[in-house]
Every structure is written in structure tokens, then in C-alpha cells.
């Protein structure tokens, strides 16, 4: 079974999506099927039924009574269902740059857990995220921005369309359906937070949490030239 990479897609950031997807494929040593999480498509097939409001120009999730900084804030939790509850899958936000082979993540070790993530201790101090979106704080912040899914794991069978669509975002992002021992730990190099993670780490995947290099003020962030080279290779 060819492993899948699901990348969050937001219509406001098409270049970010293309860089995340292309860099993963370019670095991957095995066939990799890339799938964008596109909100209108998920709505059309009735996988995503949550009500999203426009609250003064901010996307607002009615179930969570909280802002959504991206269109894929919740849809990542549909991945086991979208994969038929079979095999391994990888998810990343769209603001990533892969620098090493993502095939390293599809291991027998990962099959011991329901998910594997970098267990950040992250408490943002800025009130706004990239693109002027509201910053929200919740338990296990940024754990869910990069997930190795074991879609076969019995615990992930809880992630039905009904459960995902009626559960608050803050509970989903803290992996409320899992026991602590069902959450494996990745090395921080796989979700290296620009502006937060140690500069001593050689990142395998860079996460531009404060803004991708095509955003004003972030043109010269670490590894930005690699980001631009990847984008130029596409366009």
C-alpha cells in the first residue's frame, strides 16, 4: 500500500501548499500519494458538516465557539476515515518544508501507536498568527500540525464523521480520544518551529508557524532559500 501524505489546503495560501507537497515528494525515497485536504470537497461529500461562520472577516467554528486560523483546522482528524481506517498516513500543515526523506516516518515503531507527533512545549506569546489570524491557546499546542497516523489502530476508529463533526477543536487537537500511551513521540527535527525550536537542531521538516517566506517580513527566515527554490521548481 502506497503511503499517503495529506497536506492542509487553504485557498489563501496556494504556494505554501505546493511547497509542502513538492518538497515531500522530491525528498521521498518511495512512492508517496499526496492528497490535499480541501474544505469544499469534503463538504461536497458530506465528510465535513460543521458550520463555519464569518465573524468580522475571521472564520469561526460554531461547534468550538472559536476561530479557525485555517480551512483545514478540523479536517485533519478525518484522515483515518478518508484512508478507510487502513495503513499509515502522514499529515502536515501547509506551512511546512521537507528537507529529509518522509519515508523515514513509516516505520514498524509507528505502528505501535495510534499517532506519533512532536510533543512540543509551546505557549505562543503573539496574539496573532500568520496572515493576521487570531492566535488560540490549547493543551498540546502544535502537536497536531504534523501527525504520523496509524489508521489501523483500534483507538482511531472513534474518528467517525459524526464524532469529528460534533467535537470541539480544542478537544480534537489535544487527542481527546487517545490515552497518553497511545501517542508516540517524534524527534523535534520533524516539526521544527521557526522562531521557537532550538537552532542546534538540523530540521528534517521546517514549520513556518510565524509566516512562510512569501509573506511580508518573513522573506529571510531560516531555510527560506530552500523554500523559494522549491517554489521556483514548480512554477
VOPAGU-2260 file (C-alpha; in pm, 1 decimal, decimal comma):
REM VOPAGU-2260
SITE   aa  ch    i         X         Y         Z
SITE  UNK   A    0       0,0       0,0       0,0
SITE  UNK   A    1     142,6     336,4    -105,2
SITE  UNK   A    2     152,9     567,0     197,9
SITE  UNK   A    3     -38,4     892,2     176,3
SITE  UNK   A    4      59,3    1242,6     270,3
SITE  UNK   A    5    -235,1    1468,3     346,1
SITE  UNK   A    6    -147,0    1836,7     330,6
SITE  UNK   A    7    -380,3    2106,6     456,5
SITE  UNK   A    8    -502,3    2334,3     179,5
SITE  UNK   A    9    -617,6    2691,7     229,7
SITE  UNK   A   10    -724,9    2899,5     -68,0
SITE  UNK   A   11    -535,5    3197,4      76,0
SITE  UNK   A   12    -201,3    3012,2      65,2
SITE  UNK   A   13    -174,3    2805,4    -255,5
SITE  UNK   A   14     204,7    2848,0    -283,3
SITE  UNK   A   15     257,1    2717,1      69,3
SITE  UNK   A   16      62,8    2402,0     -15,6
SITE  UNK   A   17     264,9    2347,9    -333,2
SITE  UNK   A   18     597,2    2381,2    -149,0
SITE  UNK   A   19     495,8    2142,0     128,9
SITE  UNK   A   20     372,3    1880,2    -118,4
SITE  UNK   A   21     656,5    1916,0    -369,5
SITE  UNK   A   22     933,6    1914,8    -109,5
SITE  UNK   A   23     792,8    1594,1      41,6
SITE  UNK   A   24     772,0    1418,9    -296,0
SITE  UNK   A   25    1117,6    1539,6    -400,5
SITE  UNK   A   26    1276,3    1408,8     -81,1
SITE  UNK   A   27    1079,1    1084,5     -53,3
SITE  UNK   A   28    1262,8     763,7    -146,5
SITE  UNK   A   29     940,6     565,9    -200,4
SITE  UNK   A   30     618,7     636,7    -393,4
SITE  UNK   A   31     406,9     884,2    -199,4
SITE  UNK   A   32      45,9     973,2    -274,0
SITE  UNK   A   33     -25,2    1337,1    -188,6
SITE  UNK   A   34    -381,1    1438,5    -105,1
SITE  UNK   A   35    -487,9    1796,5     -30,2
SITE  UNK   A   36    -746,1    1849,4     241,2
SITE  UNK   A   37    -978,3    2083,7      52,1
SITE  UNK   A   38   -1272,1    2201,0     260,4
SITE  UNK   A   39   -1529,2    2246,5     -22,5
SITE  UNK   A   40   -1455,8    1894,4    -147,5
SITE  UNK   A   41   -1503,7    1746,7     199,7
SITE  UNK   A   42   -1828,9    1937,3     237,2
SITE  UNK   A   43   -1949,3    1814,4    -100,4
SITE  UNK   A   44   -1903,4    1450,6       0,7
SITE  UNK   A   45   -2062,7    1514,7     343,2
SITE  UNK   A   46   -1747,7    1425,1     533,2
SITE  UNK   A   47   -1732,2    1777,3     679,4
SITE  UNK   A   48   -2063,4    1913,0     806,0
SITE  UNK   A   49   -1959,6    2164,8    1073,4
SITE  UNK   A   50   -2097,4    2516,8    1042,7
SITE  UNK   A   51   -1834,2    2780,8     974,6
SITE  UNK   A   52   -1931,2    3144,4    1019,9
SITE  UNK   A   53   -1770,6    3468,0     907,5
SITE  UNK   A   54   -1714,5    3669,0    1223,6
SITE  UNK   A   55   -1581,0    4007,8    1116,7
SITE  UNK   A   56   -1362,2    3853,1     849,3
SITE  UNK   A   57   -1248,7    3568,9    1077,6
SITE  UNK   A   58   -1352,0    3207,8    1014,5
SITE  UNK   A   59   -1547,8    3095,5    1320,1
SITE  UNK   A   60   -1627,2    2734,2    1406,1
SITE  UNK   A   61   -1973,4    2715,9    1562,5
SITE  UNK   A   62   -1913,7    2384,0    1742,4
SITE  UNK   A   63   -1596,6    2508,9    1911,0
SITE  UNK   A   64   -1720,2    2867,8    1950,2
SITE  UNK   A   65   -1367,9    2964,9    1848,8
SITE  UNK   A   66   -1177,5    3099,3    1546,6
SITE  UNK   A   67   -1036,8    2876,8    1274,1
SITE  UNK   A   68    -699,7    3003,8    1156,2
SITE  UNK   A   69    -705,6    2775,9     850,2
SITE  UNK   A   70    -965,3    2594,3     641,9
SITE  UNK   A   71    -812,1    2260,6     744,5
SITE  UNK   A   72    -811,1    2321,4    1120,4
SITE  UNK   A   73   -1051,0    2031,3    1184,0
SITE  UNK   A   74   -1041,3    1819,5     868,7
SITE  UNK   A   75    -706,8    1657,8     958,2
SITE  UNK   A   76    -896,5    1440,0    1205,7
SITE  UNK   A   77   -1090,5    1281,3     920,9
SITE  UNK   A   78    -772,9    1124,3     780,6
SITE  UNK   A   79    -821,3     772,5     928,4
SITE  UNK   A   80   -1174,1     766,7     782,6
SITE  UNK   A   81   -1054,3     903,2     447,1
SITE  UNK   A   82    -791,4     626,6     446,1
SITE  UNK   A   83   -1052,4     359,5     508,6
SITE  UNK   A   84    -907,5     303,8     856,8
SITE  UNK   A   85    -619,3     120,1     690,2
SITE  UNK   A   86    -246,1     173,1     661,4
SITE  UNK   A   87     -20,1     458,6     758,6
SITE  UNK   A   88     -63,3     820,0     660,8
SITE  UNK   A   89     116,1    1144,9     727,9
SITE  UNK   A   90     -43,0    1484,7     781,7
SITE  UNK   A   91     121,9    1824,6     783,3
SITE  UNK   A   92       1,2    2183,8     784,5
SITE  UNK   A   93      58,6    2370,5     460,0
SITE  UNK   A   94     336,9    2588,2     603,4
SITE  UNK   A   95     599,0    2311,1     600,1
SITE  UNK   A   96     918,6    2249,4     406,6
SITE  UNK   A   97    1052,4    1892,5     396,0
SITE  UNK   A   98    1431,2    1873,4     396,4
SITE  UNK   A   99    1472,5    1497,5     452,9
SITE  UNK   A  100    1301,7    1177,8     344,9
SITE  UNK   A  101     949,1    1139,8     490,1
SITE  UNK   A  102     970,1     764,7     424,5
SITE  UNK   A  103    1171,7     751,1     748,1
SITE  UNK   A  104     843,6     805,6     933,3
SITE  UNK   A  105     660,4     498,4     804,8
SITE  UNK   A  106     816,7     252,6    1046,9
SITE  UNK   A  107     721,6     -53,1    1247,5
SITE  UNK   A  108     772,2     162,6    1557,1
SITE  UNK   A  109     497,7     396,1    1437,7
SITE  UNK   A  110     258,5     101,8    1415,8
SITE  UNK   A  111     275,7      61,5    1793,8
SITE  UNK   A  112      86,8     387,1    1841,9
SITE  UNK   A  113    -233,9     546,8    1720,9
SITE  UNK   A  114     -38,2     859,9    1627,8
SITE  UNK   A  115     316,1     988,5    1652,1
SITE  UNK   A  116     385,9    1359,3    1697,6
SITE  UNK   A  117     648,9    1601,8    1819,5
SITE  UNK   A  118     541,6    1675,5    2176,6
SITE  UNK   A  119     609,2    2047,4    2182,7
SITE  UNK   A  120     600,1    2255,1    2498,3
SITE  UNK   A  121     474,2    2559,0    2313,3
SITE  UNK   A  122     296,4    2862,6    2452,3
SITE  UNK   A  123     279,0    3138,4    2188,6
SITE  UNK   A  124     313,6    3495,9    2308,4
SITE  UNK   A  125     181,4    3666,2    1993,6
SITE  UNK   A  126    -190,2    3745,1    1977,3
SITE  UNK   A  127    -195,0    3691,7    1600,4
SITE  UNK   A  128     -75,0    3405,8    1382,4
SITE  UNK   A  129      43,4    3432,5    1023,1
SITE  UNK   A  130    -179,4    3621,0     782,8
SITE  UNK   A  131    -330,8    3814,0    1073,9
SITE  UNK   A  132    -529,4    3518,5    1208,8
SITE  UNK   A  133    -619,7    3506,0    1577,6
SITE  UNK   A  134    -387,1    3300,6    1795,7
SITE  UNK   A  135    -558,7    3049,1    2022,0
SITE  UNK   A  136    -407,2    2854,8    2310,9
SITE  UNK   A  137    -498,3    2497,8    2398,7
SITE  UNK   A  138    -338,9    2189,0    2551,5
SITE  UNK   A  139     -74,6    2021,0    2334,5
SITE  UNK   A  140     -43,4    2320,7    2103,4
SITE  UNK   A  141     119,3    2232,5    1768,2
SITE  UNK   A  142     121,6    1857,9    1834,6
SITE  UNK   A  143    -141,4    1811,1    1564,3
SITE  UNK   A  144      38,8    2017,1    1299,7
SITE  UNK   A  145     242,8    1710,9    1195,5
SITE  UNK   A  146      95,8    1365,6    1258,8
SITE  UNK   A  147     204,1    1015,9    1162,5
SITE  UNK   A  148    -127,2     830,8    1159,7
SITE  UNK   A  149    -167,2     458,8    1220,5
SITE  UNK   A  150    -509,1     435,0    1061,1
SITE  UNK   A  151    -539,9      65,5    1159,2
SITE  UNK   A  152    -516,1     140,2    1530,3
SITE  UNK   A  153    -841,9      46,5    1708,4
SITE  UNK   A  154    -849,7     373,9    1900,6
SITE  UNK   A  155    -867,4     574,4    1578,8
SITE  UNK   A  156   -1194,3     404,1    1486,5
SITE  UNK   A  157   -1354,5     666,4    1715,5
SITE  UNK   A  158   -1283,5     929,0    1447,3
SITE  UNK   A  159   -1606,7     877,9    1257,6
SITE  UNK   A  160   -1763,7    1153,7    1051,4
SITE  UNK   A  161   -2019,4    1205,4    1326,4
SITE  UNK   A  162   -1768,1    1228,8    1611,5
SITE  UNK   A  163   -1528,1    1456,8    1426,9
SITE  UNK   A  164   -1807,7    1691,5    1328,6
SITE  UNK   A  165   -1957,2    1728,0    1675,1
SITE  UNK   A  166   -1639,9    1753,7    1888,1
SITE  UNK   A  167   -1474,5    2084,9    1973,5
SITE  UNK   A  168   -1148,6    2168,9    1802,9
SITE  UNK   A  169    -966,6    2212,9    2131,9
SITE  UNK   A  170   -1054,7    1853,8    2227,2
SITE  UNK   A  171    -956,2    1710,5    1890,5
SITE  UNK   A  172    -623,3    1894,9    1888,8
SITE  UNK   A  173    -537,5    1752,9    2230,2
SITE  UNK   A  174    -615,6    1399,1    2101,4
SITE  UNK   A  175    -904,7    1353,6    2342,3
SITE  UNK   A  176    -990,4    1006,0    2207,3
SITE  UNK   A  177    -648,6     863,2    2295,6
SITE  UNK   A  178    -473,6     750,2    2609,2
SITE  UNK   A  179    -131,1     905,8    2668,8
SITE  UNK   A  180      44,2     577,8    2594,8
SITE  UNK   A  181    -119,9     565,6    2252,1
SITE  UNK   A  182      61,5     883,5    2143,6
SITE  UNK   A  183     416,8     815,2    2029,2
SITE  UNK   A  184     689,6    1078,9    2021,0
SITE  UNK   A  185     884,2    1201,5    1718,9
SITE  UNK   A  186    1216,2    1380,6    1737,1
SITE  UNK   A  187    1174,0    1762,9    1726,5
SITE  UNK   A  188    1362,0    1772,3    1395,1
SITE  UNK   A  189    1039,5    1659,2    1224,4
SITE  UNK   A  190     837,2    1962,8    1333,8
SITE  UNK   A  191    1096,7    2235,3    1377,9
SITE  UNK   A  192     910,6    2550,9    1474,7
SITE  UNK   A  193    1071,2    2854,4    1313,2
SITE  UNK   A  194    1131,4    3115,0    1582,2
SITE  UNK   A  195    1082,5    2866,1    1866,1
SITE  UNK   A  196    1277,5    2541,2    1821,3
SITE  UNK   A  197    1648,0    2514,8    1902,3
SITE  UNK   A  198    1886,6    2643,7    1637,5
SITE  UNK   A  199    2111,6    2348,0    1724,1
SITE  UNK   A  200    1863,9    2110,0    1559,4
SITE  UNK   A  201    1910,9    2031,4    1190,2
SITE  UNK   A  202    1544,4    2020,0    1088,1
SITE  UNK   A  203    1405,9    1744,4     873,8
SITE  UNK   A  204    1083,9    1941,0     831,5
SITE  UNK   A  205    1062,9    2316,8     888,9
SITE  UNK   A  206     733,9    2456,8    1017,5
SITE  UNK   A  207     688,8    2826,2     940,5
SITE  UNK   A  208     443,6    2898,2    1221,7
SITE  UNK   A  209     501,7    3274,0    1208,4
SITE  UNK   A  210     476,2    3308,4     830,2
SITE  UNK   A  211     603,1    3140,9     513,9
SITE  UNK   A  212     884,8    3316,7     321,0
SITE  UNK   A  213     639,4    3466,3      70,8
SITE  UNK   A  214     474,9    3671,7     346,5
SITE  UNK   A  215     595,8    4027,7     418,1
SITE  UNK   A  216     856,5    4033,0     692,5
SITE  UNK   A  217     939,7    3663,2     661,4
SITE  UNK   A  218    1136,9    3663,2     336,2
SITE  UNK   A  219    1467,7    3579,6     506,2
SITE  UNK   A  220    1360,8    3334,8     774,0
SITE  UNK   A  221    1577,5    3021,8     821,6
SITE  UNK   A  222    1582,1    2785,9     523,0
SITE  UNK   A  223    1385,2    3038,6     318,7
SITE  UNK   A  224    1611,1    2993,6      15,5
SITE  UNK   A  225    1527,0    2621,9       9,4
SITE  UNK   A  226    1158,3    2716,8      26,5
SITE  UNK   A  227    1196,0    2958,5    -266,7
SITE  UNK   A  228    1396,8    2705,1    -469,1
SITE  UNK   A  229    1118,1    2451,5    -425,8
SITE  UNK   A  230     854,2    2701,2    -535,7
SITE  UNK   A  231    1060,0    2805,0    -838,6
SITE  UNK   A  232    1095,1    2440,5    -939,5
SITE  UNK   A  233     716,5    2418,6    -967,0
SITE  UNK   A  234     636,0    2749,3   -1131,3
